[in-house]
Amino acid sequence: MADAIDTPLAAGFSAVGVMSGRPIPKGPIMSTPMHREAAARIAHAAERDPDSDTATSGFVDRADAAAERNDNDD
């Protein structure tokens, strides 16, 4: 198997991810918008395990803020 560094990139990719060895796409990365239901699932997961990365990293607040922004965009 060739090293990621030695593998030529396909058109539309700018680099190879260091950890994954997969090509990184050029341009903006489109993701799924955060909605209230997803933010609520994240908050409930944090409540179930208060010592988890989800609970302690601020992700719950960021998810809630993103869901609120997306609600306002609709």
C-alpha positions in Angstrom: 0.0 0.0 0.0 1.4 3.4 -0.9 1.9 6.1 1.7 -0.7 8.9 1.6 2.1 11.3 0.8 3.1 9.4 -2.3 -0.5 9.0 -3.5 -1.4 11.4 -6.3 -4.5 13.6 -5.5 -7.6 13.4 -7.5 -9.0 16.6 -9.1 -10.9 18.7 -6.6 -8.8 17.8 -3.6 -6.2 20.0 -1.9 -4.3 17.7 0.4 -4.3 14.4 2.2 -5.4 14.3 5.9 -2.6 13.5 8.2 -4.6 11.2 10.5 -6.9 9.5 8.0 -4.8 9.5 4.9 -7.9 10.5 2.9 -8.0 13.4 0.5 -9.3 16.7 1.9 -11.8 18.4 -0.5 -11.1 21.8 -1.8 -13.6 24.6 -1.0 -16.2 24.9 1.7 -17.3 21.7 3.4 -21.0 21.4 3.5 -22.5 19.9 6.6 -25.9 19.0 7.9 -27.5 22.0 9.7 -28.1 21.6 13.4 -31.8 21.4 14.3 -33.5 21.5 17.7 -34.0 17.7 17.8 -30.3 17.0 17.3 -29.3 19.7 19.8 -31.8 18.1 22.3 -30.2 14.6 21.7 -26.7 16.1 22.4 -28.0 17.8 25.6 -29.6 14.5 26.8 -26.4 12.6 26.1 -24.5 15.2 28.2 -27.0 14.9 31.0 -26.6 11.1 31.0 -22.8 11.3 31.3 -21.8 14.6 32.9 -18.1 13.7 32.7 -18.1 13.0 29.0 -16.4 15.1 26.4 -19.8 16.1 25.0 -20.8 17.5 28.5 -17.5 19.2 29.3 -16.4 20.6 26.0 -19.1 23.3 25.5 -20.5 21.3 22.6 -24.0 21.4 24.1 -24.0 25.2 24.1 -22.6 25.4 20.6 -25.2 22.9 19.3 -28.0 24.8 21.0 -26.7 28.1 19.5 -26.4 26.6 16.0 -30.0 25.2 16.3 -31.3 28.6 17.3 -29.5 30.3 14.4 -30.9 27.8 12.0 -34.4 28.2 13.4 -34.0 32.0 12.8 -32.9 31.4 9.2 -36.0 29.4 8.4 
